[in-house]
Amino acid sequence: MRIVSVFLIITLFAACSVKLMAPAQSDVDRVSGKYPGYSLADLNADKALYESTCSRCHRLKNPRSKSEPKWDRIVPKMIARLNKKEGKEIIDAKQQASILRYLVTMGPAAK
């Protein structure tokens, strides 16, 4: 019974975690008009920033879960909360734009 309980708990945690898709060159190509000069290396760096920043306060959200206008409203609010919580600027405007660029690139409108 104990083994079954442990298995169920592990399965529950695995189901709750978000597996983010690995960025590909095709993702970059799709948004090249919106983000000229954006590279796959930039997209991967933006993804890493998103993961390290946003996971500080909550589980990561799948970029496809919200539209670009929703991300445009949510990200600034979340960054302001994080900076207020820490009592200093943890994420600046440039980093905020990078997080948003990742979410928009990997989001539903981009697919």
Secondary structure, 3 states (H helix, E strand, C coil): CHHHHHHHHHHHHHHHCCCCCCCCHHHHHHCCCCCCCCCHHHHHHHHHHHHHHHCCCCCCCCHHHCCHHHHHHHHHHHHHHHHHHHCCCCCCHHHHHHHHHHHHHHCCCCC
